[in-house]
Amino acid sequence: MKINFSFLSVAFFILFSVEKIAAQNLVPNPSFEDTVSCPTSFDEINLSTGWSAFCQSPDYFNSCNDGIVDLPSNIFGYQSARTGNACSGFSAFDVASTSNLRECLGIQLNQQLIIGQKYFVSFFLNRAVKNIQEINVGCNKIGVKFSTVLYSALNSIPIDNTSQVYSDSIISYTLNWIKVSGSFISDSGYNYLSIGNFFSDSLISFIKYDNNAVFAYYYIDDVCVSPDSLECDLNPEGIYNLPQQQIAIYPNPATEQLIITLSSSFFNGVRELPFDNGQLIIKGIELFDLVGRKMMNDELLADNSNHYSLNTKNFPRGYYFIRIHTSEGMINRKIVLQ
């Protein structure tokens, strides 16, 4: 049989191109690097190419500015961009408000979402804190909402207690960027994405780190939406409300056994969240393969320990994500079994 190698080459090229397109990040300008012009004041998210206000007046920060919207030092705090030289910021919750007052930003996706398709979402947050006492609140429910409508500051996206992916934990940490991620199955041909807090004030949990604090303000960077879990790293090597110094996972790579230990809930003399008897407690362990399939779930209902031993002998060799539920938040890590 004569084989047409030219035809096969074209076919493989087309297949490779389709797979590459399908796996790409559907969010244009995901790290806010592309600019219309350098921001000089508040409320200028529209100067980050493609992004705009979907409610109220989110901000744009770029190191090209040396004033109130500079990076790393600006009026809301001190924080470098996670990647590049730019990020955005928004007020996610106002303690004093009784009318769901908050800011959100949005953008049109590179392509419309497909009904019935599973999508993976991730983004990074950092809580701003400044020597002005009003900016020192942490809250939960920050997430991503998809729509078929282009919203604006005048035609705001509704606060209707729906968000396809959001954090149910209070994002309190101010030193490192915290990754929020998840997945959902699209039930509509969504072509717009919005980031903010879309839940009513009465449903939001918050912590005031100063008696006079009013606003929960967050920086955001590196937004991702993709049908490929590896593109957005569904199970990130990130931490929710928990400093890295408080966990040890070893050996990694592992052969027959993986050990997990948690330390005290104090970090630099500050206790982030409520804890059990002065130490972090492991509440549950989940193990996922690279495509997001759950391989193990141990809820540890009768155990109150900061130490866990996982027998890995019966799992196929390869890469996995382990999710550790603790008394102070959730930790995700990538592990290797060999």
C-alpha positions in Angstrom: 0.0 0.0 0.0 1.4 3.4 -1.0 1.3 5.9 1.8 1.1 9.6 1.1 3.5 11.0 3.6 2.8 14.6 2.6 -0.9 14.1 3.4 0.0 12.5 6.8 2.3 15.4 7.6 -0.5 17.9 6.9 -3.0 15.8 8.9 -0.7 15.6 11.9 0.1 19.3 11.6 -3.6 20.1 11.6 -4.3 17.7 14.6 -1.4 19.2 16.5 -2.6 22.7 15.8 -6.2 21.9 16.9 -5.0 20.3 20.1 -2.7 23.3 20.8 -5.5 25.8 20.3 -7.9 23.7 22.4 -5.4 23.7 25.3 -4.6 27.4 25.3 -5.6 30.0 27.8 -8.8 31.5 26.6 -8.2 34.7 28.6 -6.5 37.4 26.5 -3.9 39.5 28.4 -4.1 37.2 31.4 -1.4 39.0 33.4 -2.4 42.6 32.5 1.0 43.2 30.8 -0.4 44.6 27.5 -1.3 48.3 28.0 -3.1 51.0 26.1 -1.1 53.5 28.1 0.5 53.7 31.5 -2.0 54.2 34.4 -1.6 57.4 36.4 -4.5 57.2 38.8 -7.4 55.0 40.2 -10.1 53.4 38.2 -8.1 52.9 35.0 -8.5 49.1 34.5 -9.4 50.0 30.9 -5.8 50.9 30.2 -4.9 47.2 30.5 -5.8 45.9 27.0 -9.1 44.1 26.8 -10.0 44.6 30.5 -12.8 46.9 31.8 -15.0 47.5 34.8 -17.9 45.2 35.1 -19.1 46.8 38.3 -17.8 50.0 40.1 -14.2 51.0 39.5 -11.4 48.4 39.7 -7.8 49.6 39.5 -4.8 48.9 37.3 -1.2 48.8 38.6 1.9 48.9 36.5 5.6 49.5 37.3 5.7 52.1 34.5 4.1 54.5 37.0 5.9 55.9 40.0 2.9 57.2 42.0 -0.2 55.8 43.6 -0.7 52.9 41.1 2.9 51.9 40.9 4.4 48.4 41.5 5.6 47.3 43.9 4.7 50.3 46.1 1.3 51.9 45.7 -1.4 53.5 47.8 -3.0 50.2 48.9 0.2 48.4 49.9 3.5 46.9 48.7 3.4 44.0 46.3 5.3 43.0 43.2 3.3 41.5 40.3 3.3 37.8 40.3 4.6 37.7 36.8 5.8 40.6 34.6 5.3 44.3 35.6 1.5 44.7 36.0 -1.6 43.4 37.9 -5.1 44.6 38.7 -6.8 45.3 42.0 -10.3 45.6 43.4 -12.4 46.0 46.5 -14.0 42.6 47.2 -16.1 43.6 50.3 -17.0 46.6 52.2 -17.8 45.9 55.9 -19.7 49.2 56.3 -21.9 48.8 53.2 -25.4 47.4 53.3 -25.9 47.4 49.6 -23.4 44.8 48.3 -20.9 47.5 47.4 -17.8 46.0 45.6 -15.7 46.2 42.4 -15.2 43.7 39.6 -13.3 43.5 36.3 -14.0 41.6 33.2 -12.9 40.7 29.7 -14.2 39.0 26.5 -12.7 35.5 26.1 -10.7 34.5 23.0 -13.5 32.1 22.0 -17.0 31.3 23.2 -17.3 28.4 25.7 -18.9 25.2 24.4 -22.0 23.9 26.2 -21.2 20.6 28.0 -17.5 21.2 27.9 -15.5 21.0 31.1 -13.3 24.1 31.8 -10.6 24.7 34.3 -10.1 28.1 35.9 -7.3 29.6 38.0 -6.2 33.0 39.2 -3.9 34.4 41.8 -4.8 36.8 44.7 -2.9 38.8 47.2 -4.6 40.7 50.0 -3.5 44.3 50.2 -2.7 45.9 53.5 -1.5 49.5 54.0 -0.7 51.7 57.0 -4.1 53.3 56.4 -6.3 51.3 58.8 -9.3 51.0 56.4 -7.5 48.6 54.1 -7.1 45.6 56.4 -10.0 43.1 55.9 -9.9 39.6 54.5 -13.0 37.9 53.0 -14.1 34.8 51.1 -16.3 34.1 48.0 -13.9 35.8 45.6 -14.2 34.1 42.2 -15.0 34.0 38.5 -18.4 34.5 36.9 -19.1 33.8 33.2 -21.8 35.6 31.2 -23.1 36.1 27.7 -23.5 39.8 28.4 -20.9 42.6 28.3 -21.3 44.5 31.5 -20.0 47.9 32.5 -19.7 50.2 35.5 -23.1 51.7 34.5 -24.7 48.3 33.6 -23.2 46.3 36.5 -23.0 42.5 36.6 -25.6 41.2 39.1 -24.6 40.2 42.7 -26.8 37.1 42.6 -24.9 34.5 44.7 -23.6 32.6 41.6 -20.0 32.1 40.6 -18.7 29.2 38.6 -15.4 29.1 40.6 -14.7 30.8 43.9 -12.8 30.5 47.2 -14.9 29.5 50.1 -11.9 30.2 52.4 -11.0 33.6 53.6 -8.0 34.8 51.6 -5.9 36.4 54.3 -2.3 36.0 53.5 -0.4 39.2 52.4 3.1 38.0 51.6 2.7 35.5 48.8 0.3 35.2 45.9 -2.4 32.6 46.7 -3.9 30.5 43.9 -7.6 29.9 43.6 -8.6 27.2 41.1 -11.5 24.9 40.1 -13.5 23.5 37.3 -17.0 23.6 35.9 -19.1 22.4 33.0 -20.3 25.2 30.8 -24.1 25.3 30.6 -24.2 28.2 28.1 -22.1 29.7 25.3 -20.4 32.2 27.6 -18.0 34.7 26.0 -17.3 37.0 28.9 -15.4 36.5 32.2 -15.7 38.7 35.3 -13.7 38.5 38.5 -14.9 39.8 41.9 -17.2 38.8 44.7 -20.7 38.0 43.4 -22.3 36.9 46.7 -24.6 39.0 49.0 -23.0 40.7 52.0 -25.0 38.4 54.4 -23.3 35.3 52.8 -19.7 36.5 53.1 -17.3 35.6 55.9 -14.6 38.1 56.8 -11.9 39.0 59.3 -11.1 42.5 60.4 -7.4 42.7 61.2 -7.8 46.2 62.6 -10.8 47.6 64.6 -11.1 50.5 62.1 -10.8 48.3 59.0 -13.5 48.6 56.4 -12.3 47.3 53.0 -11.1 43.9 51.7 -8.9 44.9 48.8 -7.1 42.3 46.7 -4.5 42.4 43.9 -5.1 39.9 41.1 -2.8 38.4 38.5 -2.4 35.5 36.0 -6.0 34.6 35.1 -6.5 31.3 33.2 -9.5 29.5 31.6 -8.9 26.4 29.5 -10.4 23.0 28.7 -7.0 21.5 29.6 -6.4 21.1 33.4 -2.6 21.3 33.0 -2.8 24.6 31.2 -4.4 26.2 34.3 -3.0 23.7 36.8 -6.3 22.7 38.5 -4.6 21.3 41.5 -1.9 23.9 42.1 1.2 23.9 44.2 -0.5 26.7 46.2 -1.7 27.3 49.7 -4.9 28.8 51.0 -4.5 30.8 54.3 -1.4 28.8 55.2 2.3 29.8 55.0 4.6 27.3 53.2 6.8 26.9 56.2 4.0 25.0 58.0 4.0 21.9 55.9 6.5 19.1 55.0 5.8 16.4 52.4 8.5 13.7 52.0 10.1 11.9 50.3 9.1 13.4 47.0 9.5 11.5 44.7 8.1 8.7 46.9 8.3 4.9 46.4 6.4 3.1 49.1 5.3 5.8 51.5 4.6 9.5 51.6 4.8 11.4 54.9 2.8 14.7 55.6 3.4 16.8 58.7 2.0 20.1 59.7 3.6 22.5 62.2 2.2 25.1 64.6 -0.4 27.6 63.2 1.7 30.6 64.2 3.8 32.3 61.6 6.0 35.3 62.5 4.0 35.6 65.7 0.7 36.0 63.9 -2.2 33.5 64.0 -4.0 33.7 60.7 -7.2 31.7 61.5 -8.8 29.7 64.3 -6.9 26.5 65.1 -7.3 23.3 67.2 -5.4 23.2 70.5 -2.5 25.3 69.2 -1.6 23.2 66.2 -2.8 22.6 62.7 -4.9 19.5 62.2 -5.1 17.3 59.1 -8.9 16.8 58.4 -8.7 14.9 55.1 -6.6 13.8 52.2 -7.5 13.6 48.5 -5.3 12.3 45.7 -5.8 13.2 42.0 -4.1 12.1 38.8 -3.0 14.5 36.1 -6.4 14.6 34.4 -8.3 15.4 37.7 -9.6 11.9 38.5 -9.9 11.3 42.2 -7.8 8.3 43.1 -8.2 8.4 46.9 -10.3 10.2 49.6 -9.6 9.8 53.3 -11.8 12.0 55.5 -10.0 11.2 58.8 -13.2 11.6 60.7 -11.8 10.0 63.9 -8.3 11.4 63.7 -7.0 14.7 65.1 -3.3 14.6 64.1 -0.8 16.8 62.3 0.9 13.8 60.9 -0.3 11.5 58.0 1.3 8.5 56.3 0.2 7.5 52.8 0.9 4.0 51.5 1.8 4.6 47.8 2.8 1.1 46.8 -0.5 0.3 45.1 -0.7 3.4 43.0 0.6 3.5 39.4 3.9 5.3 39.1 3.7 8.9 37.8 2.7 12.5 38.7 -0.2 13.2 41.1 -1.8 16.1 43.0 -2.4 15.7 46.7 -5.0 17.9 48.4 -4.7 18.3 52.2 -7.7 19.6 54.1 -6.6 21.2 57.4 -8.2 23.0 60.3 -7.0 26.3 58.8 -7.4 25.9 55.1 -6.6 23.7 52.1 -3.2 22.9 50.7 -2.4 21.4 47.3 0.9 19.9 46.2 2.3 18.1 43.2 4.0 14.7 44.0 5.8 12.1 42.1 5.6 8.3 42.7 8.5 6.3 41.3 
